[in-house]
Amino acid sequence: MNPIQAFTSVEGRITRQQFWLGIVAITFVGSPIVGLATFMGGATAGAIANLLFLWCGFALSAKRAQDRDRHYLFVAALFGLAALVTNLAASQTKAVGRMASEQHPLMFVVSLLFLGYLLFLFVDLGLRRGTVGSNRYGPDPLQP
């Protein structure tokens, strides 16, 4: 699988090594680019750059999930929970009469769900071996 396809497509399967190398590449290449885009082009440019690298991370995670014989929506749930946590945090700071130190009970519950699911995905996608042999998403990436 070529690097362009690895970072842009949700098709196929990748090994744990390919997954972690991709995550390291996104972190060390993406973070400075997002920072530079924000500095040079403002918040909108930074947000666009951030979305680009977020997609790359999603594509890698989706392929890794498929290597574990799971649908890519399994990974999309994490991104949905992250969006919910972000929106709840933003709405909490805008609430009239609510101090930032007070936490809404829903925010606490959703944050716990997010952290639990994040830990589960870390173990499932990052540490466990993929399905041995072919599965519905393609051939085993470890077999020649």
C-alpha positions in Angstrom: 0.0 0.0 0.0 1.4 3.4 -1.0 1.6 6.2 1.5 -1.0 8.3 -0.2 -3.5 5.5 -0.1 -2.5 4.7 3.6 -3.4 8.2 4.7 -6.4 8.9 2.5 -8.4 5.7 1.9 -10.4 3.6 4.4 -10.1 0.6 2.2 -8.0 -2.4 3.1 -5.9 -3.5 6.1 -2.7 -2.4 7.7 -0.4 -4.0 10.4 0.3 -2.6 13.8 3.7 -1.4 12.7 2.2 0.6 9.7 -0.4 2.0 12.0 2.0 3.3 14.7 4.5 4.6 12.1 1.6 6.5 10.5 0.4 7.9 13.8 4.0 9.1 14.5 4.2 10.7 11.1 0.9 12.5 11.5 2.0 13.7 15.0 5.4 15.0 14.0 4.5 16.3 10.5 0.9 17.4 11.2 1.4 19.3 14.4 3.9 21.8 13.0 1.9 22.3 9.8 -1.3 22.9 11.8 0.6 25.4 14.0 2.1 27.1 11.0 -1.2 27.3 9.1 -2.8 28.8 12.2 0.0 31.3 12.6 0.1 32.3 8.9 -3.5 32.0 7.9 -5.5 32.3 11.1 -7.9 30.1 12.9 -9.8 29.0 9.7 -6.6 27.9 8.0 -5.5 26.0 11.1 -8.9 24.3 11.3 -8.7 23.2 7.7 -5.2 21.8 8.2 -6.3 20.1 11.4 -9.2 18.4 9.6 -6.8 17.2 6.9 -4.6 15.5 9.5 -7.7 14.3 11.4 -8.8 12.5 8.3 -5.4 10.9 7.9 -5.7 9.5 11.4 -9.2 8.3 10.8 -8.1 6.5 7.6 -5.2 4.8 9.4 -7.5 3.8 12.3 -10.2 2.5 10.0 -7.8 0.3 8.1 -6.4 -1.0 11.4 -10.0 -1.7 12.7 -10.6 -3.6 9.4 -7.5 -5.7 10.1 -9.2 -6.6 13.4 -12.3 -7.5 11.3 -14.3 -4.5 12.5 -16.2 -1.9 10.5 -14.7 1.6 10.1 -17.7 2.9 12.0 -16.3 1.3 15.0 -13.6 4.0 14.9 -16.0 6.7 13.8 -17.8 6.3 17.2 -14.6 7.7 18.9 -14.6 10.7 16.7 -18.3 11.3 17.4 -17.7 11.1 21.2 -14.8 13.5 20.8 -17.1 16.0 19.0 -19.7 15.6 21.7 -17.2 16.2 24.5 -15.9 19.3 22.6 -19.3 20.7 22.1 -20.4 20.1 25.6 -17.2 21.8 26.9 -17.8 24.8 24.6 -21.5 25.1 25.6 -20.6 24.8 29.3 -18.3 27.7 29.2 -21.0 29.8 27.5 -23.7 28.9 29.9 -25.1 31.9 31.8 -24.5 31.7 35.5 -22.3 28.6 35.4 -18.7 28.9 36.5 -16.0 27.2 34.5 -15.0 25.1 37.6 -18.5 23.6 37.8 -18.9 20.5 35.7 -22.2 19.5 34.2 -23.0 15.8 35.1 -23.6 15.0 31.4 -20.1 16.2 30.6 -18.6 13.9 33.3 -20.5 10.9 31.9 -19.6 11.6 28.3 -16.0 12.2 29.2 -15.8 8.9 31.0 -17.3 7.1 28.0 -14.8 8.8 25.7 -11.8 7.9 27.9 -13.0 4.3 28.3 -13.6 3.9 24.6 -10.2 5.6 23.8 -8.4 3.1 26.1 -10.3 0.2 24.5 -9.3 1.3 21.0 -5.7 1.8 22.0 -5.5 -1.8 23.2 -7.7 -3.2 20.4 -6.1 -1.4 17.4 -2.7 -0.6 18.7 -1.7 -3.7 20.6 -3.6 -6.7 19.4 -2.8 -8.7 16.3 -5.1 -8.5 13.3 -7.2 -11.3 12.0 -5.1 -14.2 10.8 -5.6 -14.8 7.1 -8.1 -13.1 4.8 -11.2 -11.4 6.2 -14.0 -9.4 4.5 -11.7 -6.4 4.2 -8.9 -8.1 2.3 -5.9 -10.3 2.7 -3.7 -10.5 5.8 -1.1 -7.8 5.5 1.5 -10.0 7.3 1.2 -12.8 4.8 3.4 -12.5 1.6 
